[in-house]
Amino acid sequence: MKTRLLIRDACLADGHSPTLQVGMSLLIDHGRIEWLRPTEESDPGDADVLDGGGATIVPAFVDAHSHLTMPGGSHWIEHGSDPPELLREVARHNAARLVQAGVLWARDVGSPAGADGRALSLSVRQEMSDQRGAPYIRIAGTWIAKEGYLPMTVAVRDGAGLTAAALAQLDAGTDFVKIMLDPPDRSDQCPFTVDEVRGACEAVHARGRKITAHATILDGARVGAEAGVDSIEHGMELDDAIADTMRRNNVALVSTLSVLASWATFERTTRIERFTADDGKRRLAARREGAFAAIKAARRAGVRIAAGSDFGGGSVRAGHLAWEVEQLVDAGLEPHEALAAVTWRGGELMGIEHAGRLQPGDPADLLLVHGDPLVDPGSLWRVWAVFKAGERVA
């Protein structure tokens, strides 16, 4: 079996350049990228050759907001109490769908706990780490929230409880921590103060780990930004002042716009928001407009934007990250910026330099799509081949 493969005469869209690079060839040796250069300068030597003509090389996708153990759909919350083994099987199915779609990195930002109180994502991560064709996984454990929020959370009363729960997650073996800055009663006030959240941030950072915050409301994003979380998840109500605070405190935004797009087919969006179809359409249009405005504010301020599909923890299903790219372009990002959000920006957020990147020496984690993602983001749905560490897995 040869250990060298030349992908010959494809195009390249790497999430950095705003224009497509044509006539490019990429050599893989022992699972790593040896070089990436114009085709006329390439020599296959003793390598096998894959004709990439008519296709575009793209870095493997990073879904920066996902829920592997959950099935998605409008009734996703109800499935949080399904038997653990059923949810682990859901994770296996979701992982397979991710790889087929070119998503080789999944940042899991919340899973239910098993009977032992440990997040199911811990065992899922261990299982996936031993599998050839599975995505790479980084996990946050179980959501940490104010008492009375939603099922499936670690419920805390105050800032001291927030910090203790965050450290307990790290002690259990999570890669980072996820806290909830939306209130249980859907009011417009964050349930924690800036000082309370800052205390949790300092404790987590002292362990050399990161902490992220779910915040769909304006005040939650403000508290998270001022407290210095590493990222705001969703951030659908950012304004210029909060975006500026995020930039100054190096707080990233993880967008999940495709969740709003998926709600268009529902009369009822979530378990805690019930309304008629007509009222739902009006509310959805307002929320979508506000979320697009938040993306624009973040871009103006220079906030780092990564992106996720929120599959499993909402109505989107696994493998639909290309939808998020399309939504980001609709919201005002340039196509290469939207591609960056689902590739190297996600890797940057996780602190893994080679994730979502194509450079000599990096693991050969990449996909081939048909079309030009920098003109037609919809081409990212048209996945032809996926390589993980140089081995074709889809």
C-alpha positions in Angstrom: 0.0 0.0 0.0 1.4 3.4 -1.0 1.7 6.1 1.5 1.9 9.0 -1.0 -1.1 10.5 -2.9 -1.1 13.4 -5.3 -4.4 15.3 -5.7 -3.7 16.7 -9.1 -5.0 19.9 -10.8 -7.8 20.9 -8.5 -8.7 24.4 -7.4 -8.2 25.7 -3.8 -10.4 27.7 -1.4 -8.7 27.9 2.0 -10.7 30.5 3.8 -7.9 33.1 3.6 -7.9 34.3 0.0 -11.0 36.0 -1.4 -10.4 34.4 -4.8 -10.2 30.8 -6.0 -6.8 29.5 -6.8 -6.9 27.4 -9.9 -4.6 24.7 -11.2 -3.3 23.5 -7.8 -2.0 20.1 -6.7 -1.5 18.8 -3.2 0.8 15.9 -2.2 0.0 13.8 0.9 2.8 11.7 2.4 2.2 9.4 5.4 -1.0 11.2 6.3 0.4 14.8 6.2 0.5 17.5 3.6 4.0 17.6 2.0 3.3 20.5 -0.3 0.6 22.5 -2.1 1.7 24.1 -5.3 0.7 25.0 -8.9 0.2 21.9 -11.0 2.9 22.8 -13.5 5.4 22.7 -10.7 4.3 19.4 -9.3 5.8 15.9 -9.9 3.9 12.9 -8.6 7.1 10.8 -8.3 6.1 7.4 -6.9 2.7 8.7 -5.6 -0.7 7.5 -6.5 -2.6 10.2 -8.4 -6.2 11.4 -7.9 -7.4 13.5 -10.7 -8.9 16.6 -9.0 -9.9 18.4 -12.2 -13.2 20.2 -11.8 -13.1 20.0 -8.0 -12.1 22.4 -5.3 -9.9 21.5 -2.3 -11.3 22.9 1.0 -9.9 22.4 4.5 -11.9 20.0 6.6 -14.9 21.7 8.3 -15.0 22.6 11.9 -18.5 22.7 13.4 -17.9 24.9 16.4 -21.4 24.5 17.9 -22.7 21.0 18.0 -24.5 18.4 20.2 -23.4 14.9 19.1 -25.6 13.0 21.5 -28.9 14.7 20.5 -31.0 14.0 17.4 -32.2 17.5 16.6 -35.6 18.5 15.4 -38.2 20.6 17.1 -38.6 18.1 19.9 -34.9 17.8 20.7 -35.4 18.8 24.4 -37.7 15.9 25.0 -35.0 13.4 23.8 -32.6 14.6 26.5 -34.2 12.0 28.8 -33.8 9.1 26.4 -31.8 6.1 27.6 -28.0 6.8 27.5 -27.3 3.9 25.1 -29.9 5.3 22.7 -28.2 8.7 22.8 -24.8 7.2 22.3 -26.2 5.5 19.2 -27.5 8.9 18.1 -23.9 10.2 18.4 -22.6 7.4 16.2 -25.2 8.2 13.5 -24.4 11.9 13.8 -20.7 11.3 13.6 -21.1 9.3 10.4 -23.2 12.1 8.8 -20.6 14.7 9.8 -17.7 12.9 8.0 -19.8 12.4 4.9 -20.3 16.1 4.8 -16.6 16.9 5.3 -17.0 18.0 9.0 -14.0 16.4 10.7 -14.0 18.6 13.8 -17.0 18.7 16.2 -16.9 21.1 19.2 -19.6 19.6 21.4 -21.1 22.4 23.6 -23.5 20.3 25.7 -24.8 16.8 26.3 -27.1 15.2 28.8 -25.6 13.3 31.7 -25.8 9.6 32.3 -26.9 7.8 35.5 -23.5 8.5 37.0 -23.9 12.2 36.5 -21.1 12.4 34.0 -21.8 14.0 30.6 -22.4 11.3 27.9 -20.1 13.2 25.6 -17.1 12.0 27.7 -17.7 8.4 26.7 -18.6 9.4 23.1 -15.3 11.3 22.8 -13.4 8.2 24.1 -15.2 5.9 21.6 -14.6 8.2 18.7 -10.9 8.7 19.4 -10.3 5.0 18.6 -12.2 5.0 15.3 -10.5 5.5 11.9 -13.4 7.3 10.2 -14.8 9.3 13.1 -14.6 13.1 13.5 -12.2 14.7 16.0 -14.2 15.8 19.1 -13.7 18.5 21.8 -16.4 18.6 24.5 -17.8 20.9 27.1 -19.7 18.3 29.2 -23.2 19.3 30.4 -24.7 22.8 30.3 -24.3 24.8 33.5 -27.3 27.1 34.2 -29.3 29.0 36.7 -31.8 26.9 38.6 -35.1 26.7 36.7 -33.6 26.9 33.2 -34.1 23.8 31.2 -33.8 20.0 31.8 -30.4 18.4 31.2 -28.4 21.1 32.9 -26.2 21.3 36.0 -28.3 23.8 38.0 -26.6 26.4 40.2 -27.9 29.2 42.5 -25.1 31.8 42.3 -21.6 32.7 41.2 -20.0 30.4 43.7 -22.0 27.5 42.4 -21.2 28.6 38.8 -17.4 28.4 39.5 -17.7 25.2 41.4 -19.7 23.5 38.7 -17.2 24.8 36.0 -14.3 23.3 37.9 -16.2 20.0 38.4 -16.6 19.7 34.7 -12.9 20.1 34.1 -12.2 17.6 36.9 -14.5 15.1 35.0 -12.3 15.5 31.9 -14.0 18.0 29.7 -11.9 20.1 27.2 -13.7 23.3 28.0 -16.7 24.7 29.9 -20.1 25.9 28.7 -22.3 28.2 30.8 -25.8 29.6 30.1 -26.3 33.3 30.3 -29.9 33.3 29.2 -32.5 33.5 32.1 -34.9 30.7 33.0 -37.9 33.0 32.5 -37.0 34.4 29.1 -36.7 37.9 30.6 -34.2 40.4 29.2 -31.8 40.1 32.2 -28.8 37.8 32.5 -29.2 35.5 35.6 -25.6 36.2 36.7 -23.6 39.3 37.4 -20.4 40.3 35.6 -18.4 39.6 38.7 -19.9 36.1 39.1 -19.1 35.2 35.6 -15.7 36.7 35.8 -14.9 34.5 38.8 -15.8 31.4 36.8 -13.7 32.6 33.9 -10.6 33.2 36.1 -10.9 29.8 37.7 -11.2 28.0 34.3 -8.4 30.1 32.8 -6.2 29.3 35.8 -6.5 25.6 34.7 -5.4 26.5 31.2 -8.8 25.9 29.7 -11.5 27.9 28.0 -15.0 28.9 28.9 -17.9 29.7 26.5 -21.3 31.2 27.1 -24.7 30.6 25.6 -26.2 34.1 25.2 -29.1 34.8 22.8 -30.2 37.9 24.7 -28.4 41.3 24.7 -27.7 41.4 28.4 -26.3 37.9 28.5 -23.9 38.8 25.7 -22.9 42.0 27.6 -22.2 40.1 30.8 -20.2 37.5 29.0 -18.2 40.0 27.0 -17.4 42.2 30.1 -16.5 39.1 32.2 -14.1 37.8 29.6 -15.5 34.5 28.4 -13.6 33.1 25.5 -16.6 33.0 23.2 -20.3 33.9 22.9 -22.5 31.2 21.5 -25.4 32.4 19.3 -25.0 36.1 20.1 -28.2 37.0 18.3 -28.7 40.4 19.9 -25.2 42.0 19.8 -24.9 45.8 19.4 -21.9 47.9 18.5 -21.0 48.5 22.2 -21.0 44.8 23.1 -19.1 43.9 19.9 -16.4 46.5 20.8 -16.1 45.0 24.3 -15.8 41.5 22.7 -13.0 42.7 20.5 -11.1 44.4 23.3 -11.5 41.3 25.6 -10.7 38.9 22.7 -14.1 37.2 22.9 -15.1 35.3 19.8 -18.6 35.0 18.4 -19.9 31.5 17.4 -22.8 32.0 15.0 -25.7 29.6 14.6 -27.9 31.4 12.0 -29.1 28.2 10.3 -31.1 27.4 13.4 -33.3 30.4 12.7 -33.6 29.4 9.1 -34.7 25.9 10.1 -37.5 27.3 12.2 -39.3 28.6 9.2 -41.1 25.3 8.9 -42.3 25.2 12.4 -45.4 26.8 14.0 -43.8 26.1 17.4 -40.1 26.9 17.7 -39.2 25.5 21.1 -40.7 24.0 24.2 -40.7 27.3 26.0 -41.9 29.6 23.2 -45.4 28.7 21.9 -47.3 30.9 19.5 -49.5 30.8 16.4 -48.1 30.3 12.9 -48.7 33.9 11.8 -47.2 35.3 15.0 -44.4 32.9 14.7 -43.5 34.1 11.3 -43.4 37.7 12.5 -41.2 36.8 15.5 -38.9 34.7 13.4 -38.4 37.5 10.8 -37.6 39.9 13.7 -35.1 37.5 15.3 -33.5 36.8 12.0 -33.1 40.5 11.2 -31.6 41.0 14.7 -29.2 38.1 14.3 -28.0 39.4 10.9 -27.5 42.8 12.5 -25.4 41.1 15.3 -23.1 39.6 12.6 -22.7 42.9 11.0 -21.8 44.6 14.3 -19.3 41.9 15.1 -17.7 42.2 11.7 -17.5 46.0 12.0 -15.8 45.7 15.4 -13.3 43.1 14.2 -14.6 40.3 16.4 -13.4 36.8 15.4 -16.4 34.9 14.0 -16.5 31.1 14.1 -19.6 29.2 13.2 -21.6 26.1 14.1 -24.8 24.4 13.0 -26.2 23.7 16.5 -27.2 20.3 15.2 -28.8 18.1 17.8 -29.5 21.0 20.2 -32.1 22.6 17.8 -33.9 21.8 14.7 -30.8 21.4 12.4 -29.4 18.0 11.8 -25.8 16.8 11.6 -23.9 17.5 8.4 -25.7 20.7 7.6 -22.8 23.1 8.3 -22.9 24.4 4.7 -26.2 26.0 5.5 -24.5 28.1 8.1 -22.0 29.4 5.4 -24.9 30.4 3.2 -26.6 32.2 6.1 -23.4 34.1 7.0 -23.1 35.3 3.4 -26.7 36.4 3.5 -25.9 38.2 6.8 -23.1 40.2 5.2 -19.8 38.2 5.3 -17.7 37.8 2.2 -17.8 34.1 1.1 -14.1 33.6 2.1 -14.9 35.0 5.6 -17.9 32.7 5.9 -15.6 29.7 4.8 -13.1 30.8 7.4 -15.8 30.7 10.1 -16.3 27.0 9.5 -12.6 26.1 9.0 -9.6 27.8 10.5 -11.5 30.2 12.8 -13.0 27.2 14.5 -9.6 25.7 14.9 -8.3 29.0 16.3 -11.2 29.0 18.8 -10.3 25.5 20.0 -6.6 26.3 20.2 -5.7 23.7 17.6 -3.6 25.4 14.9 -4.0 22.7 12.2 -7.8 22.3 12.5 -9.4 23.8 9.4 -6.1 24.6 7.9 -4.0 23.4 4.9 -0.3 23.9 5.3 2.8 21.7 4.7 3.3 19.5 7.8 -0.4 19.6 8.8 -2.5 16.4 8.9 -4.1 16.0 5.5 -7.7 16.7 6.7 -9.5 18.0 3.7 -12.4 17.6 1.3 -13.1 18.1 -2.4 -16.3 19.8 -3.5 -17.7 20.6 -6.9 -18.0 24.3 -7.6 -16.5 27.5 -6.4 -17.4 28.2 -2.7 -16.1 31.8 -3.1 -18.8 32.5 -5.7 -21.4 29.9 -4.8 -21.4 28.9 -1.0 -24.0 26.2 -1.9 -21.2 24.3 -3.6 -20.1 23.2 -0.1 -23.1 20.8 0.0 -21.6 19.0 -3.1 -18.9 17.0 -1.3 -17.1 14.5 -3.6 -14.3 13.2 -1.3 -13.2 13.5 2.3 -9.7 12.7 3.6 -8.8 12.3 7.3 -5.1 12.2 8.0 -4.5 11.4 4.3 -6.9 8.5 4.2 -10.1 8.7 2.2 -13.0 8.3 4.6 -15.9 9.4 2.3 
